[in-house]
Amino acid sequence: MDDNLTTTTGGGLASNAADDRETAPMSPFSARAAGIGFAVLVVGLVVVFGIPVVLG
């Protein structure tokens, strides 16, 4: 059996069946990356909720 067979995924995209891929939640991340994500969350919440409350 050939380990380098090309298969199609559910969306019809070709992928290499031998790839060792990780999904994003399984990837390691640093405290710095988590802090940046939290800062982006805070800015997004301010834009979505803070600005309408101030202007409303």
N, C-alpha and C positions, 0 to 999 in steps of 0.2 A: 504494500500500500504506500502511496506517495504522501509524505508529510507536508508537502508544499502545495496541496490542492487549493484551488481558488473556489470559494463558496460565495453564495449570495446571502445577504442578511435579509431580514423582513422587509426592509425598504428597497430591496433590489440592488443594493450597492455591493460591489465585489470586495471581498476582504480575503486576506491570507489566513487560512485556518491554523497555521502554525504560530501566529503572533501571540506573544504573552503580554496582553494588555491589562491595565488596571482601570477600574472606574474611578472617577474623581473622588468620591467619598473615602476610598481606600488609600489614596495617596497621602504620604506624610506631609505635614505642614508645620511651620514654625510658629512660635508665639507672635512674631512680628507679622506674619501673614494673617493670623487670626485677629490681631489688633487692627490691621488695615481693613479687613472685612467688617469688623465692628464699626469702624469710623465711617465706612461707606453706608452701612445700615443706618447710622445716626443721621447722616446727611440726607439720605433718602426719606427717612421719617419726618425730618424737618421740612423738606420740600413738599411732601404729600400732605402732612397734617398741620404743620406750623404756619406756613404761608397762608392757607385758606382761613385759619383761625384769626390771624392778624388782620387780614384784609376783609374778613367777613364781619 
